[in-house]
Amino acid sequence: MSSTPSASSSALSKIFPAPRPTPSSTAPFTDATQAIFAIFRDVSAGDVRQEARQIHGNAGEVLPVGVSALIEALGPWSSSDVVLDIGADAKACIGLEVRSKLFSRGDCCIRKKTHVFPKLKKVSMLAGDVRVAALSPKAPFQEAAVVFANSFLFEEGSKLAIARELCAMAKVRIVAVSCLFCPRHRSSCARPFCSRWVFARKIDVPSSWKSKMHDIYVNTRK
């Protein structure tokens, strides 16, 4: 998962949809879009290009209008909420990125703009592999209330690791993922994830990796 856009600044103007109003509880969409351009304008397509035969090393992103839809759908929010984005007016936002170079690039862009956008101080990016990160017993991950995992192209081992950790993270109340952890789920399913979480709704969002809308699956605790 990445916290940087997957195209150069010149290409961004072609893939970002026209601004539209967002709920008053979030920053105006036009302001958010301008902030993204300002923070990541120096990131090139080469910086985020997926390496050959490394399917899990993708850098695709949900576009800003999709992020706005997610923020609205996952609410209501509390000012004390910690958000974990695996590879809003919340207490903190934590991003976990498996690609060390991409982590360094994104983290540098964010730190350089904290004087312009003070709320960036609430954002933490960490380099690590979710398969061995052991999120549930460690700070700051264990404080997460909302988790988003753009897991569509993750290897199966990574998906299993995320599902396992989510079962052990006591403070998480909402999980949003870009692929189902249990595609063939039924009422008698005995998987640990299915015993703790229940599918709540599906959200269609625009993304940078395809022209059609992509499904985001929202799960809540039983």
N, C-alpha and C positions, 0 to 999 in steps of 0.2 A: 504494500500500500504506500501510496505516495502522497505528499502534501504539496506537490508542485504540478503545474499544468503540463500536459503532454504535447505541447506544440510551442513553437516560437511565438514571440509577441506579434509578429506580422501575421501569423496564421490564426492567432486567437481572435482577431477581429472578424474572421470568417466563420468561426465555429460558435462564438457566443451569440445567443439569441438576443433579440431586441429587449431592452429593459422593460420590466413590468412591475406594478406595485406589489409590495409584500406586506405581511402583517405588521402593525405598528410596533410589535414587540421585538422586531428585528431591525437591523440597519436597513435603510432604503436600498433597494436593489441596485440603483444606479451608483450609489456610494460604495456598495460592496464590490461591484464590478470594477470601478475605478481603483479601489484599493488593491484588487488582485493584479491589475495591470501594473500598478506602481511597485508592488512588492516583487513580482516575478518577471518583470519586463526583460531582464537580462538572461533569463533561462532560455536556452536554445533547444531545438528539436533533438540535436545531438546529445544534449545533457540527459535527456530522459528516454532515449531510444532503447527499445528492448533488445537485449543481446540475443544472438542466434541460438536457437534450441533451448532458450530459457523461458518457458511459458509463464512460470511463476514470477518472472522478473518484469512484469508489465508495469506501466506507469499511467494507465488510463484513469480518468477522473470523472466524477459526476459534475456536470456543469453548474455554474452558480444558480441558475433558475431551479435546477434540481435540488441543490443544497437548501434553497429557500423552502421548497416544498417539503423536504425532509424535516427541517427545523419546525415547520408548522405541524406536520403530522406526528412528530415524536413528542410534542408538548402535552400538557403545560410544563414549563420549565421553572426551576428554582435558581436563584442567584448562587446557590451553593453547589450546583450540579457540576460534576467532573465528567467530561466527555472523552472517551477513548476511541481514536480513529486508528484501527489496525491496518498498515502499509499501504455566536449566540451570547448571550449574557450569562455565561456560565463561570463557575469558579476557575476552571482550567480546561484546556484542551490538550490531549496528549496524542502525538502521532508516532506510530511504530513503523519504521521503514527498514526492510531487509537489505536493500542495496546501499552500501556504505557511501559510495560517491553521490548518489542521489540524496541521501540523508544530509551529507555535508553541504551540498548545493542549496537545498531547501532551507536548512537551518541558517546558513549564512544570509540568505535573502531576507529571512524573517528578522534576524537580529539587527540587520542594517537599517530596518525601517521602524524599530520600536519607538524612536523619537517622534515619528510622524503619526504612527498608529499605536498609541499606548496599550491598547488591549492585546496587542501581540505578545505582551509580557506574560499573558495567561497561557500562551501556547508553548508546549514543550515537544521537541522532536527527539526521538531516541532511535539509535541504530540497533537492530537485533532481529533474530529469526524467531518467529512466533512458535516454532516447533520446540524450541529449547528455552524460551524466555521465562517460563513459569510465571505468568502474569498474576494469578490469584493471590499468592502470598507476599507479593512485593509492592512497595510504594514506588511510584504513584498509581500503578494500575489497580491496586485493590480498592481504591477510593472511587473508581468509575461508577457512575449511575446510569449512563447511556453509552452503549458500544455500537460503533459502526464498523463493519468489516466488508471491504470491497473484495470479496473472496471469489469472484466469478472465475478467475483463471488460476486460483491457487492449486497447488498440488494436493492430492488427497490427504497426505500426512499433515499438511498445514490446516486443512479444514477440520480434521479430527482433533488436532491440538486445540484449536479455537473452541470447538464444541465442548471439549473436556474442561478447559479453563473457565468457560462461562458458567458451567455447573457449579464451580467452586467460588465464584466471585459473588459474595453475599450482598453487596450493595447495588449491583446492577438490577435495574427494573425494566429496561427496554433494550432489545437487541435488534439491530437492523443489518441485514446481510444481502449481498447481491446474488446469492444462490442458496438453494434450500439445503440444510444439513441432512434432512431426511426426505428425499424426493418421493418415496413410496410410503409415507407415513399413514398409519391407520390407528383406530382407537385402541387397539391392543398392543401398540408398539411399546417395547420395553427398553428402548435406548435411553441412557441417562439424560441426554438433552431433552428428549420428548417427555420425560417424566417431570421435568422442572419448568419447561417453557411451552407456551401454546402460541400457535400462529394467530395473529390478530388481524392483519390486513396487508394488502399489497399496494405499493406505490409505484407508478410509472414515472421515471425521471430521464431527462436527456443526459447523454454521456459523451465523452470525447472519443470513445473507441468504436462507435457505430452510429449510423444515421437514425436508426429507429430508437424508440424509447426502450429503456431497460427496466426490468422489474427489481424492486427492492422489497424484501420480505421483512415485515415487522413482527417481532415476537415479544410477548410479555410473560411475566412469571405467573405460574398457576396459583 
